[in-house]
Amino acid sequence: MTHIRSALVGLGLAATAFMTAAVPAAAQDAANYPNKPLRVIVGFAAGGGNDLFARLVGQKLSENLGQTVVIENKPGAGGRIAVEFVKNQPSDGYTLMVAASGQMAIAAAIFPKLAYHPTRDFVPITMIANFPLILAGPMDERIKSVKDLVAYGKANPDKANYASSSPAFTITVEQFKLKTGMPGVAIPYKSSNEMMLSVAGGNTLFSIADGPPTVPLINGGKIRALAVTGSQRSHELPDVPSMAEAGFPEVDTHLWSGFFVHVNTPPAIVKKLDVELRRALADATVRDKLKAMAVNPGGGPGEDFRKLIEADIKKFGDVVKAANLTFEQ
């Protein structure tokens, strides 16, 4: 018995020593983090809103951390390919993701067999921005308002197609169609930048998309802004009516984009990322550049972001059910 007791005591001391050594090692890893370049995965092509967000905040994060931040674009399947990719990467904090409502909350609401869950497989660190969407049409003298667009679409159903790169935009347009009675066939693109360029080039009649790639084309006279979703006008587009003013208050989609990491990322590294990303988003220059993209800067707590995502999953699920929409995954 004495030998057994001595052996057990020895094992206990060894386990204690191992745990004591492991804790400082984990803390040391977090203290030294990051000691190599970080990469930020974006699920859409370069030039789209999420890509612009990632590059803007990534540059400031790189300056603050003294480490290179590399943006990697992995477009496809409405951004879901990128999310699945990140889910399968090492959970060491060196692979971050900038993801949007469409990839996360909306995908979770419309795809019952989605290969990931936005708040169970990932840690929402902080929101980059939230924003209304912009309904834009061609620089056509016949289409200067929402009323004009609806009338033209009804009179020319064979030309009433719209560009979309995400279920987020598709759901909003389909809701718009339900409220106006306007026809419209979706034409798929890889980013919101490509969407609006298709409208400018006459390949699609109209689109509803985010501000970052849309506002420059509006200001450059390439496309015409007809309305912004919701009840408030955009600070960047003060002369453009809200959907409520145009007579369609129900078309009130506001989307968001934010930073995520793998759910198994060490808590100390998640905390460091939380501090550094929120510091980058608090920078006055970063916030001014975000506002110039017609979005509302974020930077709040991750817990608030998580609650918003879960609420959005329910909200978009209710819209899809009411509109009887189906999507191919």
VOPAFI-512540 format. One line per 5 residues: for each residue x, y, z of N, C-alpha, C. Coordinates in nm, 2 decimals. Each point is the difference from the previous one (the first is absolute). Layout:
BEGIN
X Y Z X Y Z X Y Z | ...
//
This chain:
BEGIN
0.08 -0.12 0.00 -0.08 0.12 0.00 0.09 0.13 0.00 | 0.11 -0.01 0.07 0.09 0.11 0.01 0.05 0.04 -0.14 | 0.04 -0.11 -0.07 0.05 0.02 -0.14 -0.11 0.06 -0.09 | -0.12 -0.05 0.01 -0.11 0.05 -0.08 -0.03 0.15 0.03 | 0.00 0.03 0.14 -0.03 0.14 0.04 0.11 0.09 -0.06
0.13 -0.05 0.01 0.11 0.08 -0.05 -0.01 0.03 -0.15 | -0.04 -0.11 -0.07 -0.02 0.01 -0.14 -0.11 0.11 -0.04 | -0.11 -0.01 0.07 -0.11 0.09 -0.02 0.04 0.14 0.03 | 0.07 0.02 0.11 0.05 0.13 0.03 0.09 0.05 -0.10 | 0.09 -0.09 -0.05 0.09 0.04 -0.11 -0.07 0.05 -0.13
-0.11 -0.08 -0.03 -0.08 0.03 -0.12 -0.07 0.14 0.02 | -0.05 0.02 0.12 -0.07 0.12 0.03 0.10 0.12 -0.01 | 0.12 -0.01 0.05 0.10 0.10 -0.01 0.04 0.03 -0.14 | 0.01 -0.11 -0.08 0.04 0.02 -0.14 -0.11 0.07 -0.08 | -0.13 -0.04 0.03 -0.11 0.07 -0.07 -0.01 0.15 0.04
0.02 0.02 0.13 0.00 0.14 0.05 0.11 0.08 -0.07 | 0.12 -0.06 -0.01 0.11 0.07 -0.06 -0.02 0.03 -0.15 | -0.07 -0.10 -0.07 -0.03 0.01 -0.14 -0.10 0.12 -0.02 | -0.11 0.00 0.09 -0.10 0.11 -0.01 0.06 0.13 0.03 | 0.09 0.01 0.10 0.07 0.12 0.04 0.08 0.05 -0.12
0.07 -0.09 -0.07 0.08 0.04 -0.11 -0.08 0.04 -0.12 | -0.12 -0.07 -0.01 -0.08 0.03 -0.12 -0.06 0.14 0.00 | -0.05 0.04 0.12 -0.06 0.13 0.01 0.09 0.11 -0.04 | 0.12 0.01 0.06 0.09 0.11 -0.04 0.03 -0.01 -0.15 | 0.01 -0.13 -0.06 0.03 -0.01 -0.14 -0.11 0.06 -0.08
-0.13 -0.03 0.04 -0.11 0.06 -0.08 0.00 0.15 0.01 | 0.03 0.05 0.13 0.00 0.14 0.02 0.11 0.07 -0.08 | 0.12 -0.08 -0.01 0.11 0.05 -0.08 -0.03 0.01 -0.14 | -0.07 -0.10 -0.06 -0.05 0.00 -0.14 -0.08 0.12 -0.02 | -0.09 0.03 0.09 -0.09 0.12 -0.02 0.08 0.13 0.01
0.10 0.00 0.09 0.08 0.12 0.02 0.08 0.03 -0.13 | 0.05 -0.11 -0.06 0.08 0.02 -0.12 -0.08 0.01 -0.13 | -0.13 -0.01 0.01 -0.09 0.00 -0.11 -0.02 0.15 -0.05 | 0.00 0.03 -0.13 0.04 -0.09 -0.10 0.15 0.01 -0.03 | 0.07 -0.11 -0.03 0.14 0.00 -0.04 0.03 -0.04 -0.14
-0.11 0.00 -0.08 0.01 -0.02 -0.14 -0.12 0.06 -0.07 | 0.00 0.01 -0.13 -0.11 0.07 -0.07 -0.13 -0.06 0.02 | -0.10 0.08 0.01 -0.14 -0.04 0.01 -0.06 0.00 -0.14 | -0.10 -0.09 -0.02 -0.07 0.01 -0.13 -0.15 0.02 0.03 | -0.07 0.08 -0.08 -0.14 0.03 0.02 -0.07 -0.06 -0.13
-0.09 -0.09 0.02 -0.07 -0.06 -0.11 -0.13 0.07 -0.03 | -0.02 0.04 -0.13 -0.12 0.07 -0.04 -0.06 -0.09 -0.11 | -0.13 -0.02 0.02 -0.08 -0.09 -0.09 -0.05 0.06 -0.13 | 0.05 0.12 -0.03 -0.04 0.06 -0.13 0.12 0.06 -0.07 | -0.02 0.03 -0.13 0.11 0.04 -0.08 0.05 0.14 0.04
0.12 0.03 -0.04 0.05 0.14 0.03 -0.08 0.11 -0.05 | -0.02 0.10 0.08 -0.08 0.12 -0.05 -0.13 0.01 0.06 | -0.05 -0.12 0.06 -0.13 0.00 0.06 0.01 0.07 0.14 | -0.12 0.02 0.06 0.00 0.06 0.13 0.08 -0.07 0.11 | -0.01 -0.13 0.01 0.07 -0.07 0.11 0.15 0.01 -0.03
0.04 -0.01 -0.12 0.14 0.01 -0.03 0.06 0.14 0.04 | -0.08 0.10 -0.03 0.04 0.14 0.03 0.01 0.01 0.15 | -0.10 -0.05 0.08 0.01 0.00 0.14 0.12 -0.07 0.06 | 0.03 -0.12 -0.06 0.11 -0.08 0.05 0.13 0.08 -0.02 | 0.02 0.06 -0.12 0.12 0.07 -0.03 0.02 0.12 0.08
-0.11 0.08 0.03 0.01 0.12 0.08 0.04 -0.04 0.14 | -0.07 -0.08 0.07 0.02 -0.04 0.14 0.13 -0.08 0.01 | 0.03 -0.09 -0.10 0.12 -0.08 0.00 0.12 0.09 0.00 | 0.00 0.10 -0.08 0.12 0.09 0.00 0.03 0.07 0.13 | -0.11 0.04 0.07 0.02 0.06 0.13 0.04 -0.10 0.10
-0.06 -0.12 0.00 0.04 -0.11 0.09 0.15 -0.03 -0.02 | 0.04 -0.01 -0.13 0.14 -0.02 -0.03 0.10 0.10 0.06 | -0.04 0.13 -0.01 0.08 0.11 0.06 0.00 -0.02 0.15 | -0.11 -0.03 0.06 0.00 -0.01 0.15 0.07 -0.12 0.05 | 0.00 -0.11 -0.07 0.06 -0.12 0.05 0.15 -0.01 -0.04
0.03 0.07 -0.11 0.14 -0.02 -0.05 0.02 -0.13 -0.08 | -0.11 -0.05 -0.05 0.00 -0.13 -0.07 -0.07 0.02 -0.14 | 0.04 -0.07 -0.10 -0.07 0.00 -0.13 -0.14 -0.06 0.02 | -0.10 0.06 -0.06 -0.13 -0.05 -0.01 -0.04 -0.02 -0.15 | -0.01 -0.13 -0.04 -0.02 -0.03 -0.14 -0.15 -0.03 -0.02
-0.06 0.07 -0.10 -0.14 -0.03 -0.04 -0.01 -0.10 -0.11 | -0.07 -0.11 0.03 -0.02 -0.11 -0.10 -0.15 0.00 -0.05 | -0.02 0.01 -0.12 -0.14 -0.01 -0.06 -0.03 -0.14 -0.04 | -0.11 -0.05 0.05 -0.04 -0.14 -0.04 -0.15 0.01 -0.03 | -0.03 0.06 -0.12 -0.14 0.01 -0.04 -0.07 -0.13 -0.04
-0.13 0.00 0.01 -0.08 -0.11 -0.05 -0.11 -0.04 0.10 | -0.11 -0.05 -0.06 -0.11 -0.05 0.08 -0.05 0.11 0.10 | -0.01 0.12 -0.04 -0.05 0.11 0.09 0.09 0.02 0.12 | 0.13 -0.03 -0.01 0.09 0.02 0.11 0.01 -0.13 0.09 | -0.08 -0.10 -0.02 0.00 -0.12 0.09 0.13 -0.08 -0.02
0.06 0.00 -0.12 0.12 -0.08 -0.02 0.11 0.05 0.10 | 0.01 0.13 0.02 0.10 0.06 0.08 -0.02 -0.04 0.15 | -0.13 0.00 0.04 -0.03 -0.03 0.14 0.03 -0.15 0.03 | -0.03 -0.08 -0.09 0.04 -0.15 0.01 0.15 -0.01 0.01 | 0.07 0.08 -0.08 0.14 -0.01 -0.01 0.06 0.04 0.14
-0.05 0.11 0.06 0.05 0.04 0.13 -0.03 -0.10 0.11 | -0.12 -0.06 -0.01 -0.04 -0.10 0.10 0.10 -0.11 0.01 | 0.07 -0.03 -0.12 0.09 -0.11 0.00 0.15 0.04 0.01 | 0.02 0.12 0.04 0.14 0.05 0.02 0.04 -0.02 0.15 | 0.13 0.00 0.03 0.04 -0.01 0.13 -0.06 0.12 0.09
-0.03 -0.03 0.12 -0.07 0.10 0.09 0.11 0.07 0.08 | 0.10 0.05 -0.06 0.11 0.06 0.07 0.00 0.16 0.00 | -0.11 0.05 -0.06 -0.01 0.15 0.00 0.07 0.07 -0.12 | 0.06 -0.08 -0.08 0.07 0.06 -0.12 -0.08 0.00 -0.12 | -0.12 -0.06 0.00 -0.10 0.01 -0.11 -0.12 0.07 0.05
-0.03 0.12 -0.04 -0.12 0.07 0.03 -0.09 0.00 -0.12 | -0.12 0.04 0.03 -0.10 0.01 -0.11 -0.08 0.13 0.01 | -0.02 0.07 -0.11 -0.10 0.10 -0.01 -0.12 -0.06 -0.07 | -0.11 0.00 0.07 -0.12 -0.07 -0.06 -0.12 0.10 0.02 | -0.09 -0.03 -0.09 -0.12 0.09 -0.01 -0.13 -0.07 0.04
-0.10 0.08 0.01 -0.14 -0.05 0.03 -0.03 -0.12 -0.09 | 0.02 0.02 -0.13 -0.04 -0.11 -0.09 0.06 -0.13 0.02 | 0.13 0.00 0.04 0.07 -0.13 0.02 -0.04 -0.06 0.13 | -0.03 0.08 0.10 -0.02 -0.04 0.14 -0.15 -0.01 0.03 | -0.06 0.11 0.04 -0.14 0.00 0.05 -0.10 -0.05 -0.11
0.02 0.06 -0.12 -0.10 -0.04 -0.10 0.02 -0.14 -0.05 | 0.12 -0.05 -0.02 0.03 -0.13 -0.04 -0.05 -0.10 0.11 | 0.01 0.03 0.13 -0.05 -0.08 0.10 -0.15 -0.01 0.00 | -0.06 0.11 -0.05 -0.15 0.01 0.00 -0.06 -0.08 -0.12 | 0.07 -0.01 -0.11 -0.06 -0.06 -0.12 0.06 -0.13 -0.04
0.11 -0.05 0.05 0.06 -0.12 -0.04 -0.01 -0.10 0.12 | -0.09 -0.10 0.00 -0.01 -0.09 0.12 0.12 -0.09 0.01 | 0.07 -0.02 -0.11 0.12 -0.09 0.01 0.13 0.07 -0.01 | 0.00 0.12 0.05 0.12 0.08 0.00 0.11 -0.07 0.07 | 0.12 0.01 -0.05 0.12 -0.08 0.05 0.06 0.07 0.13
-0.06 0.11 0.04 0.06 0.07 0.11 -0.11 0.08 0.07 | 0.02 0.05 0.12 -0.09 0.09 0.07 0.08 0.12 0.04 | -0.05 0.12 -0.02 0.07 0.12 0.02 0.05 0.03 0.14 | -0.08 -0.05 0.10 0.04 0.03 0.14 0.04 -0.12 0.08 | -0.01 -0.12 -0.06 0.04 -0.12 0.07 0.14 -0.05 -0.06
0.03 0.03 -0.12 0.13 -0.04 -0.06 0.10 0.11 0.00 | -0.05 0.13 0.03 0.09 0.11 -0.01 -0.03 0.09 0.12 | 0.11 0.08 0.03 -0.02 0.11 0.10 -0.02 0.13 -0.07 | -0.11 0.07 0.01 -0.02 0.13 -0.05 0.08 0.10 0.08 | 0.11 0.06 -0.05 0.08 0.09 0.08 -0.06 0.14 0.01
-0.02 0.06 -0.12 -0.06 0.13 0.00 -0.06 0.03 -0.13 | -0.10 0.09 -0.01 -0.06 0.04 -0.12 0.09 0.11 -0.06 | 0.02 0.00 -0.13 0.07 0.10 -0.07 -0.09 0.12 -0.03 | -0.12 -0.03 -0.05 -0.09 0.10 -0.04 -0.14 -0.06 -0.02 | -0.10 0.08 0.01 -0.13 -0.04 -0.05 -0.05 0.11 -0.09
-0.10 -0.04 -0.08 -0.03 0.10 -0.11 -0.13 -0.04 -0.07 | -0.07 0.10 -0.05 -0.11 -0.02 -0.08 0.05 -0.05 -0.14 | -0.09 -0.04 -0.09 0.04 -0.03 -0.13 -0.05 0.11 -0.10 | 0.05 0.00 -0.11 -0.03 0.10 -0.10 -0.06 -0.06 -0.12 | -0.12 0.05 -0.04 -0.06 -0.04 -0.13 0.05 0.09 -0.11
0.06 -0.06 -0.09 0.06 0.08 -0.11 -0.04 -0.05 -0.14 | -0.02 0.09 -0.09 -0.04 -0.04 -0.14 0.09 0.08 -0.10 | -0.03 -0.01 -0.12 0.09 0.05 -0.11 -0.02 0.16 0.00 | 0.10 0.06 -0.07 -0.02 0.14 -0.03 -0.09 0.02 -0.12 | -0.12 -0.03 0.02 -0.10 0.01 -0.10 -0.10 0.10 0.03
-0.03 0.09 -0.09 -0.10 0.11 0.02 -0.14 -0.05 0.04 | -0.02 -0.12 -0.04 -0.14 -0.06 0.03 -0.01 -0.05 0.14 | 0.11 -0.02 0.07 0.00 -0.06 0.13 0.08 0.09 0.10 | -0.08 0.09 0.06 0.06 0.09 0.09 -0.05 -0.02 0.15 | -0.09 -0.09 0.02 -0.05 -0.03 0.13 -0.04 -0.14 0.01
-0.04 -0.04 0.13 -0.05 -0.14 0.02 -0.12 -0.02 -0.08 | -0.09 0.10 0.00 -0.13 -0.02 -0.08 0.03 -0.02 -0.15 | 0.10 0.07 -0.05 0.04 -0.01 -0.14 0.05 -0.14 -0.03 | 0.09 -0.05 0.09 0.05 -0.14 -0.01 -0.10 -0.10 -0.01 | -0.10 0.01 0.10 -0.11 -0.10 0.01 -0.08 0.00 -0.13
-0.03 0.12 -0.05 -0.08 0.02 -0.12 0.07 -0.06 -0.12 | 0.13 0.03 -0.01 0.08 -0.05 -0.11 0.00 -0.15 0.00 | 0.03 -0.06 0.12 0.01 -0.14 0.02 -0.13 -0.07 -0.04 | -0.11 0.05 0.04 -0.13 -0.06 -0.03 -0.03 0.01 -0.15 | 0.04 0.11 -0.07 -0.02 0.02 -0.14 0.09 -0.08 -0.08
0.12 -0.04 0.05 0.10 -0.07 -0.07 0.05 -0.12 0.08 | -0.08 -0.10 0.03 0.04 -0.11 0.08 0.12 -0.08 -0.05 | 0.02 0.00 -0.13 0.11 -0.07 -0.06 0.13 0.07 0.03 | 0.00 0.13 0.04 0.12 0.07 0.04 0.02 0.02 0.15 | -0.10 -0.05 0.07 0.00 0.02 0.15 0.09 -0.10 0.07
0.13 0.00 -0.02 0.09 -0.09 0.07 0.08 0.08 0.10 | 0.05 -0.06 0.10 0.07 0.07 0.10 0.13 -0.09 0.04 | 0.10 0.07 0.04 0.13 -0.06 0.04 0.00 -0.03 0.15 | 0.06 -0.12 0.03 0.01 -0.04 0.14 0.12 -0.09 0.02 | 0.07 0.02 0.11 0.12 -0.09 0.03 -0.02 -0.07 0.14
-0.12 0.02 0.06 -0.02 -0.05 0.13 -0.15 -0.02 0.03 | -0.04 -0.10 0.08 -0.14 -0.01 0.04 -0.04 0.13 0.07 | 0.09 0.07 0.07 -0.04 0.13 0.07 -0.06 0.09 -0.10 | 0.06 0.02 -0.12 -0.05 0.09 -0.10 -0.13 -0.06 -0.07 | 0.01 -0.13 -0.02 -0.12 -0.07 -0.06 -0.12 0.02 0.08
0.01 -0.03 0.13 -0.12 0.01 0.09 -0.06 0.14 0.00 | 0.09 0.10 0.00 -0.04 0.14 0.00 -0.07 0.03 -0.13 | 0.05 -0.04 -0.11 -0.06 0.03 -0.13 -0.14 -0.07 -0.01 | 0.00 -0.13 0.05 -0.12 -0.07 -0.01 -0.11 0.06 0.09 | 0.04 0.05 0.11 -0.10 0.07 0.09 -0.05 0.13 -0.07
0.10 0.07 -0.07 -0.04 0.12 -0.08 -0.10 -0.04 -0.11 | 0.02 -0.11 -0.07 -0.09 -0.05 -0.10 -0.14 -0.03 0.05 | 0.00 -0.06 0.12 -0.13 -0.04 0.06 -0.08 0.13 0.04 | 0.07 0.10 0.04 -0.07 0.12 0.05 -0.04 0.09 -0.12 | 0.07 -0.01 -0.12 -0.03 0.09 -0.11 -0.07 -0.07 -0.11
0.01 -0.14 -0.01 -0.06 -0.07 -0.11 0.09 0.00 -0.12 | 0.12 0.05 0.01 0.09 0.00 -0.11 0.06 -0.13 -0.03 | 0.02 -0.04 -0.12 0.06 -0.13 -0.04 0.16 0.02 0.01 | 0.07 -0.11 0.00 0.14 0.01 0.00 0.07 -0.14 0.01 | 0.10 -0.02 -0.08 0.07 -0.13 0.00 0.14 0.03 0.05
0.05 -0.08 0.10 0.13 0.02 0.05 0.11 -0.05 -0.09 | 0.10 0.08 -0.02 0.12 -0.04 -0.07 0.12 0.00 0.09 | 0.07 -0.12 0.02 0.10 -0.01 0.10 0.13 0.06 -0.04 | 0.07 0.07 0.10 0.13 0.06 -0.01 0.08 -0.04 0.12 | 0.13 0.02 0.00 0.09 -0.04 0.11 0.02 0.11 0.11
-0.03 0.12 -0.03 0.01 0.10 0.10 -0.10 0.12 -0.03 | -0.02 0.08 0.10 -0.09 0.11 -0.02 0.06 0.11 -0.09 | 0.14 0.00 -0.01 0.06 0.09 -0.10 -0.04 -0.05 -0.14 | 0.01 -0.13 -0.03 -0.04 -0.05 -0.13 -0.14 0.02 -0.03 | -0.09 -0.01 0.11 -0.14 0.03 -0.02 -0.03 0.14 -0.05
0.06 0.10 0.06 -0.03 0.13 -0.04 0.07 0.04 -0.13 | 0.11 -0.06 -0.03 0.06 0.02 -0.13 -0.09 -0.06 -0.11 | -0.07 -0.11 0.03 -0.09 -0.05 -0.10 -0.12 0.09 -0.02 | -0.05 0.07 0.10 -0.10 0.10 -0.02 0.05 0.12 -0.08 | 0.12 0.04 0.03 0.06 0.11 -0.07 0.02 -0.04 -0.15
0.03 -0.12 -0.03 0.03 -0.05 -0.13 -0.13 -0.04 -0.08 | -0.11 0.01 0.07 -0.12 -0.04 -0.07 -0.03 -0.15 -0.01 | 0.07 -0.08 0.08 -0.02 -0.14 0.00 -0.11 -0.05 0.09 | -0.03 0.08 0.10 -0.12 -0.02 0.09 -0.06 0.14 0.02 | -0.13 -0.01 0.03 -0.08 0.12 0.01 0.02 0.08 0.13
0.01 -0.08 0.11 0.02 0.07 0.13 0.06 -0.10 0.10 | 0.03 0.05 0.11 0.06 -0.09 0.11 -0.02 0.08 0.13 | 0.00 -0.08 0.11 0.00 0.05 0.13 0.13 -0.05 0.07 | 0.09 0.09 0.04 0.12 -0.05 0.06 0.05 0.09 0.10 | 0.12 -0.03 0.06 0.06 0.08 0.10 0.07 0.12 -0.05
0.03 0.10 0.09 0.05 0.13 -0.04 0.14 0.00 -0.06 | 0.10 -0.07 0.06 0.14 0.02 -0.04 0.03 0.00 -0.15 | -0.05 -0.10 -0.07 0.03 0.00 -0.14 -0.10 0.08 -0.08 | -0.11 0.03 0.06 -0.11 0.07 -0.07 0.01 0.15 0.00 | 0.03 0.06 0.11 0.01 0.14 0.01 0.10 0.07 -0.10
0.12 -0.06 -0.02 0.09 0.06 -0.10 -0.06 0.00 -0.14 | -0.07 -0.10 -0.04 -0.07 -0.01 -0.13 -0.11 0.10 -0.01 | -0.07 0.02 0.11 -0.11 0.10 0.00 0.07 0.14 -0.01 | 0.10 0.03 0.08 0.06 0.13 -0.01 0.07 0.03 -0.13 | 0.04 -0.11 -0.07 0.07 0.01 -0.13 -0.10 0.01 -0.11
-0.13 -0.01 0.03 -0.10 0.02 -0.11 -0.02 -0.13 -0.08 | 0.04 -0.11 0.05 -0.01 -0.13 -0.08 -0.13 -0.07 0.03 | -0.06 0.02 0.12 -0.13 -0.06 0.03 -0.08 0.10 0.08 | -0.13 -0.02 0.02 -0.08 0.10 0.07 -0.05 -0.07 0.12 | 0.01 0.07 0.12 -0.05 -0.05 0.12 -0.15 0.04 0.01
-0.09 -0.10 0.02 -0.14 0.03 0.00 -0.06 0.00 0.14 | 0.06 -0.08 0.10 -0.04 0.00 0.13 0.10 -0.07 0.09 | -0.01 0.02 0.13 0.07 -0.08 0.10 -0.10 -0.07 0.09 | 0.03 -0.13 0.03 -0.09 -0.08 0.08 -0.02 0.07 0.14 | -0.12 -0.02 0.06 -0.03 0.05 0.13 -0.07 0.13 0.00
0.00 0.07 0.11 -0.08 0.12 0.02 0.09 0.13 0.00 | 0.14 -0.02 0.01 0.09 0.11 0.01 0.08 0.02 -0.13 | 0.02 0.12 -0.04 0.09 0.03 -0.11 0.14 -0.02 0.04 | 0.09 -0.03 -0.10 0.14 -0.02 0.02 0.07 0.14 0.01 | 0.10 0.01 0.09 0.07 0.12 0.02 0.08 0.03 -0.13
0.05 -0.11 -0.07 0.08 0.02 -0.12 -0.09 0.02 -0.12 | -0.13 -0.02 0.01 -0.09 0.02 -0.12 -0.12 0.07 0.05 | 0.01 0.12 0.05 -0.11 0.08 0.07 -0.11 0.03 -0.10 | 0.02 0.00 -0.13 -0.11 0.03 -0.09 -0.07 -0.12 -0.05 | 0.04 -0.12 0.05 -0.07 -0.12 -0.04 -0.10 -0.04 0.10
-0.13 -0.02 -0.04 -0.10 -0.03 0.10 0.02 -0.14 0.06 | -0.06 -0.02 0.12 -0.01 -0.13 0.06 -0.11 -0.08 -0.06 | 0.00 -0.13 0.02 -0.10 -0.09 -0.05 -0.14 0.04 0.06 | 0.01 0.04 0.13 -0.13 0.05 0.06 -0.05 0.12 -0.07 | 0.08 0.09 -0.03 -0.04 0.12 -0.07 -0.05 -0.03 -0.14
0.05 -0.11 -0.06 -0.04 -0.04 -0.14 -0.13 -0.08 0.01 | -0.05 -0.03 0.12 -0.12 -0.07 0.02 0.01 -0.14 0.03 | 0.12 -0.05 0.03 0.02 -0.14 0.03 0.08 -0.02 0.13 | -0.06 0.04 0.12 0.07 -0.01 0.12 0.04 -0.14 0.04 | -0.07 -0.10 -0.05 0.04 -0.14 0.04 0.13 -0.05 -0.06
0.05 0.07 -0.10 0.13 -0.03 -0.06 0.11 0.07 0.09 | 0.03 -0.07 0.11 0.08 0.06 0.10 0.12 -0.08 0.04 | 0.06 -0.07 -0.09 0.12 -0.08 0.03 0.12 0.08 0.03 | 0.06 -0.03 0.11 0.13 0.06 0.04 0.10 -0.12 0.02 | 0.11 0.01 -0.07 0.09 -0.11 0.01 0.13 0.04 0.09
0.08 -0.09 0.02 0.12 0.02 0.08 0.12 -0.08 -0.06 | 0.12 0.04 0.05 0.12 -0.08 -0.03 0.08 0.00 0.13 | 0.07 -0.11 0.02 0.08 0.00 0.13 0.11 -0.10 -0.01 | 0.08 0.00 0.11 0.12 -0.09 0.01 -0.04 -0.13 0.08 | 0.05 -0.11 -0.04 -0.03 -0.13 0.07 0.13 -0.08 0.00
0.01 -0.09 0.10 0.11 -0.10 0.00 -0.06 -0.13 0.04 | 0.07 -0.11 -0.02 -0.04 -0.13 0.03 -0.04 -0.01 0.15 | -0.11 -0.08 0.03 -0.05 0.00 0.14 0.11 -0.06 0.10 | 0.09 -0.08 -0.05 0.10 -0.06 0.09 0.13 0.08 0.01 | -0.01 0.12 -0.05 0.12 0.09 0.03 0.02 0.03 0.15
0.12 -0.01 0.05 0.02 0.02 0.14 -0.06 0.13 0.05 | -0.07 0.00 0.11 -0.07 0.12 0.05 0.09 0.12 0.02 | 0.13 -0.02 0.04 0.09 0.11 0.01 0.03 0.07 -0.13 | 0.01 -0.08 -0.10 0.02 0.06 -0.14 -0.12 0.07 -0.05 | -0.12 -0.06 0.03 -0.13 0.06 -0.04 0.00 0.14 0.07
0.03 0.00 0.13 0.00 0.13 0.07 0.09 0.10 -0.06 | 0.12 -0.04 -0.04 0.10 0.09 -0.06 -0.06 0.06 -0.13 | -0.05 -0.09 -0.08 -0.06 0.04 -0.13 -0.12 0.10 0.02 | -0.08 -0.03 0.11 -0.11 0.09 0.03 0.05 0.14 0.03 | 0.11 0.01 0.08 0.05 0.13 0.04 0.06 0.07 -0.12
0.08 -0.08 -0.08 0.07 0.07 -0.12 -0.10 0.03 -0.11 | -0.09 -0.08 -0.03 -0.10 0.03 -0.10 -0.09 0.12 0.03 | -0.04 0.00 0.13 -0.08 0.12 0.05 0.08 0.13 0.00 | 0.13 -0.02 0.03 0.09 0.12 0.00 0.01 0.05 -0.15 | 0.02 -0.09 -0.09 0.01 0.04 -0.14 -0.13 0.07 -0.05
-0.11 -0.05 0.05 -0.13 0.05 -0.05 -0.03 0.13 0.08 | 0.06 0.03 0.11 -0.02 0.13 0.07 0.09 0.11 -0.06 | 0.09 -0.03 -0.09 0.08 0.10 -0.06 -0.08 0.09 -0.09 | 0.02 0.13 0.02 -0.08 0.10 -0.06 0.01 0.00 -0.15 | 0.11 -0.03 -0.06 0.02 -0.01 -0.14 -0.08 -0.12 -0.06
0.01 -0.11 0.07 -0.07 -0.12 -0.04 -0.15 0.03 0.00 | -0.05 0.06 0.11 -0.14 0.03 0.01 -0.05 0.09 -0.11 | 0.08 0.10 -0.03 -0.04 0.10 -0.10 0.00 -0.07 -0.14 | 0.09 -0.09 -0.03 0.00 -0.07 -0.12 -0.12 -0.10 -0.01 | -0.04 -0.06 0.11 -0.12 -0.08 0.00 -0.12 0.08 -0.03
-0.01 0.12 0.07 -0.12 0.08 -0.03 -0.01 0.05 -0.14 | 0.12 0.02 -0.06 0.00 0.04 -0.14 -0.05 -0.11 -0.10 | 0.00 -0.12 0.05 -0.06 -0.11 -0.07 -0.15 -0.02 0.02 | -0.06 0.09 0.07 -0.14 0.00 0.03 -0.04 -0.11 0.10 | 0.09 -0.02 0.09 -0.03 -0.10 0.11 0.02 0.06 0.13
-0.06 -0.07 0.10 0.01 0.04 0.14 0.11 -0.08 0.07 | 0.11 0.06 0.04 0.11 -0.07 0.06 -0.04 -0.08 0.12 | 0.06 -0.12 0.02 -0.02 -0.08 0.12 0.11 0.01 0.10 | 0.04 -0.12 0.05 0.10 0.00 0.10 -0.05 -0.03 0.14 | -0.12 -0.05 0.01 -0.06 -0.03 0.14 0.04 -0.13 0.05
-0.05 -0.04 0.11 0.04 -0.13 0.07 -0.05 -0.12 -0.09 | 0.08 -0.11 0.01 -0.03 -0.12 -0.07 -0.13 -0.06 0.04 | -0.04 0.01 0.13 -0.12 -0.06 0.05 -0.12 0.07 -0.06 | 0.01 0.13 -0.02 -0.11 0.07 -0.07 -0.01 -0.04 -0.14 | 0.11 -0.02 -0.07 0.00 -0.05 -0.14 -0.06 -0.14 -0.01
0.03 -0.09 0.10 -0.06 -0.13 -0.01 -0.15 0.00 0.02 | -0.05 0.09 0.09 -0.14 0.01 0.02 -0.07 0.05 -0.13 | 0.06 0.09 -0.06 -0.06 0.06 -0.13 -0.01 -0.11 -0.10 | 0.11 -0.08 -0.02 0.00 -0.11 -0.10 -0.11 -0.10 0.03 | -0.02 -0.04 0.12 -0.10 -0.09 0.04 -0.14 0.06 -0.03
-0.02 0.13 0.03 -0.13 0.06 -0.03 -0.02 0.01 -0.15 | 0.10 0.03 -0.07 -0.01 0.00 -0.15 -0.04 -0.13 -0.06 | 0.05 -0.11 0.05 -0.03 -0.13 -0.05 -0.15 -0.02 0.00 | -0.06 0.04 0.12 -0.14 -0.02 0.01 -0.08 0.10 -0.09 | 0.05 0.12 -0.01 -0.07 0.10 -0.08 0.00 -0.04 -0.15
0.11 -0.03 -0.05 0.01 -0.04 -0.14 -0.07 -0.13 -0.03 | 0.00 -0.09 0.10 -0.08 -0.12 -0.02 -0.15 0.03 -0.01 | -0.05 0.09 0.07 -0.14 0.04 0.00 -0.03 0.06 -0.14 | 0.09 0.08 -0.06 -0.02 0.06 -0.13 -0.01 -0.10 -0.11 | 0.10 -0.09 0.01 0.00 -0.11 -0.10 -0.12 -0.08 0.00
-0.05 -0.03 0.12 -0.12 -0.08 0.01 -0.13 0.07 -0.05 | 0.00 0.13 0.04 -0.12 0.08 -0.05 0.00 0.02 -0.15 | 0.12 0.01 -0.06 0.01 0.02 -0.14 0.00 -0.13 -0.08 | 0.01 -0.11 0.07 0.00 -0.13 -0.06 0.12 -0.01 -0.10 | 0.12 0.04 0.05 0.12 0.00 -0.08 0.07 -0.13 0.02
0.07 -0.05 -0.10 0.09 -0.12 0.01 0.13 0.04 -0.07 | 0.11 -0.06 0.06 0.13 0.03 -0.06 0.07 -0.13 -0.02 | 0.08 -0.01 -0.10 0.08 -0.12 -0.02 0.13 0.02 0.06 | 0.04 -0.10 0.08 0.13 0.02 0.08 0.11 -0.05 -0.09
//
